[in-house]
Amino acid sequence: MITAVHTLVYATDPDAAREFFRDVLGLAGTDTGGGWLIFRTGPSELGVHPSSWQHEGATGSTDQHFDVSLMCDDLHKTMTELTGRGAEFSGEVRDEGWGLTARLLVPGAGEMTLYQPAYDPPATSA
């Protein structure tokens, strides 16, 4: 029986990334030894997307096989709170139709999507 999803973030500076998830995002974690922190991320969901698509006259594709996004219930409020704790974002907030998105900079690990879904997410539904 599957009980959870375990997400990995690969970072050139894992200590900076771990500090970011702990201190800026405020995720509770467990030190599994030697500073290797595993963070509680709460409910999760898994979506399967095509690697190439056409939507409203636009086409796109990706070579990615996996992606990690963080979900919130109020994007602008969450961005303000995280910015106050030292988080940085790249680009503008975008309305993707399925939700509002922002690109969150993770020290030593690149960017990840922070989004407010426009759908009723199964991860947080009763």
N, C-alpha and C positions, 0 to 999 in steps of 0.2 A: 504494500500500500504506500503510495506517495504521500509524504507528510508535509513537505515544504519544497521550495525552490532555493537552491544555494547559488548565489551570484558571485562571479569573480571579476575583480577589476585589476588589470595589470598596469603597474605604474613604474616609471623610471625612478621615481622617488617615493617608495611605498610609505616611508615614515610621514612625509608631508600629506600624502593622500589619506592615511589612517587618521592623522590629526584633524584633517578637514572633516571627515565623516563623523568623528567623535566630537570635536569642539565647535565646528561651524554648523553642521547639520544636526548635531545633538543626538546622534544615534547611540543607544546603549550597546555595549559590547562586552565580550569576554576575551581575556588574554589567554590564548591556547598555549602559550609558552614562547619566550624569547621576543615578546612584543608583537606577535602575530595576533591581531585583533580580528574577531569575527563579530559582525554587527547584526543586531536584530533589526529587521526591516519591515516587520509587520505583514499584513496581508499582501498577497501577490497574485498576479494573473499572467497568463501566457497567451500570446497571440501569434498566429502564423500568417506571414505576409508573402506575397509573390516577390520574386527578386527583380521582376520588371513589370511595369504597369502603364496604363493609359487612363487618365481621369480628366474629364472636362477639357479635352483637347490637348492636354499636356502629357508627355511621356516621361518616364524615368526608369532608372534601374540602379542596382547596388551590387557590389561584390561581397557585402557583409553577409555573414551567416547568423550572427547573433547581435543583439543590441540591448542595452540596459537603459531604462528611463525611470525617473522618479515621479510619482503622482502626488498631487495636492488638491485640496478642495477650493482654494482661492489663490490663483497664480500671482496676482499683483501683490496681495498681502504677504504671501510666502516669500516673494522676491524681496520685498522691503525688509522683512524680518531677517532673511539670510544675508542681505547686503549689510545690514547693521552689525552682523557677526563677522563680516569680512569676506563674504562670498562675492564672486565676480561673475558677470554674465557677458556673453558676446552676442552682438546683433540685437534685433528688436523682437518683441513679442509678436508671434505670428498666430493667426487664426487658421488652423488647418482644416476646419470643418468638423473634424472629430474631437477637437479640443484646442485650447490655447497652449502654445509652446514657447519655451525659452531655452537657450543653451547655457548650461551651468558649467563653469570652468572648474575642473577638479585638479588641484595641484599635483603635478607629476604624472597625470593620467589622461589629460586631454579634456574633452567636453562630454557631457551627457545631457539628455533632454529632461527638463522639468516641465510637467504639463498638468493642466486642469482639464479633465475629460468633459466632453459635451454629451457623453452617454452615461448610463447608469452602470458603473464599473462592477463586474462580478466580485472583485476583490473586497469591495466595501459594502456590497448589498447584503441585506438580511437573508 
